[in-house]
């Protein structure tokens, strides 16, 4: 299991299905993160909307840094129409 998943509350998908509303409240209001498992193996993580929005922001910032780096190291100019096609 990834070290990033250590410490998360693990829960089987079948139990999560039976108590879905309760676990949604836990992640939505209690700011808890829940690792969903199938046959003991991690398959997904249930997180609240604030965590998800933070994750998206980090992804956008990372993509922006990669783009800036690519532009800075590029030796040729490419028309924007080629990039957008």
Secondary structure, 3 states (H helix, E strand, C coil): CCHHHCCCEEEEHHHHHHCHHHHHHHHHHCCCCEEEEECCEEEEEECCHHHHHHHHHHHHHHHHHHHHHHHHHCCCCCCHHHHHC
